[in-house]
Amino acid sequence: MVYDVNIDGKDFRLELERGETGWQCRLDGRDIEMNAVLARRDVLSILIDGKAYEIKREHTATDTHLWVGSVRYLAELRDPRSLRGRKGAGADDKGPQKNPRTHAG
């Protein structure tokens, strides 16, 4: 799975693949040794290079935030394969559009 991630205005490319012994992770092309477990709803326990982190997800009406310890980050995750993640795709783009200037006649 490949994701475009924005954390506090900074863009990253995240590639995740489940392996036999945990997750294989590449962040901006760098291999990261990690393992992750969903501890409870909206709480992820992650082990990265031997260090443990607890990540809490918080949803507001308009944003998603991630808490790492006592630090809060604005987070946005986009799947580049998703139509919503592609540039130029708008909320009103639903199927073929008719040109209002042309008509049968």
C-alpha positions in Angstrom: 0.0 0.0 0.0 1.3 3.4 -0.9 0.1 6.6 0.8 0.9 10.3 0.5 1.0 11.7 4.0 1.1 15.3 5.1 2.1 15.9 8.7 1.9 19.6 9.9 2.4 20.8 6.3 5.3 18.5 5.4 4.7 15.8 2.7 5.9 12.2 2.9 5.6 9.1 0.7 4.7 6.0 2.9 4.9 2.5 1.6 3.6 -0.3 3.8 3.5 -4.0 3.2 2.7 -6.8 5.7 5.6 -9.3 5.9 5.9 -12.6 7.6 7.3 -11.1 10.8 5.6 -7.7 10.8 5.3 -4.7 8.6 7.8 -3.6 5.9 7.9 0.2 5.8 9.6 2.7 3.4 9.4 6.4 4.2 10.5 8.6 1.3 12.5 5.6 -0.1 14.2 4.7 3.2 13.6 1.4 4.8 12.3 1.7 8.4 12.4 -1.3 10.7 9.0 -1.2 12.5 6.2 -3.2 13.9 2.7 -2.0 14.8 -0.2 -3.2 16.9 -3.7 -1.7 17.2 -3.8 -1.4 21.0 -7.4 -0.2 21.1 -9.6 2.0 18.9 -7.7 5.0 17.6 -4.5 4.0 19.5 -1.6 2.4 17.7 1.5 1.0 19.5 4.5 1.2 17.2 8.0 -0.1 17.6 10.5 1.8 15.3 14.2 0.9 15.4 13.8 -0.5 18.9 11.9 2.6 20.3 8.2 2.3 21.4 5.6 5.0 20.5 2.0 5.3 21.3 0.1 7.1 18.6 -3.5 8.4 19.3 -5.8 9.5 16.5 -8.2 12.3 17.1 -10.9 13.3 14.6 -12.5 16.8 14.6 -15.3 18.0 12.3 -12.7 19.1 9.7 -9.3 17.5 10.6 -7.5 14.5 11.8 -4.7 14.9 14.4 -2.2 12.4 15.7 -0.8 12.6 19.2 2.7 11.2 19.8 3.1 11.5 23.5 2.0 15.0 24.4 2.7 16.5 20.9 -0.2 17.0 18.5 0.2 16.9 14.7 -2.2 17.8 12.0 -2.3 14.7 9.7 -3.7 14.0 6.2 -3.5 10.7 4.5 -4.2 10.2 0.8 -4.2 7.0 -1.3 -2.7 8.1 -4.6 -4.8 5.4 -6.3 -8.0 7.0 -5.0 -9.9 9.3 -7.4 -10.3 11.8 -4.5 -6.6 11.9 -4.1 -5.9 12.9 -7.7 -5.5 16.5 -8.8 -8.4 17.9 -10.7 -11.0 15.5 -9.3 -13.7 17.5 -7.7 -16.7 16.6 -5.6 -19.1 17.3 -8.5 -17.3 15.0 -11.0 -19.8 12.2 -11.3 -19.5 10.4 -14.6 -19.5 12.0 -18.1 -20.5 15.6 -18.2 -22.6 17.2 -21.0 -21.3 20.3 -22.6 -24.1 22.9 -22.1 -23.3 24.6 -25.4 -24.0 21.6 -27.5 -27.4 20.1 -28.2 -29.0 17.7 -30.5 -31.1 19.2 -33.1 
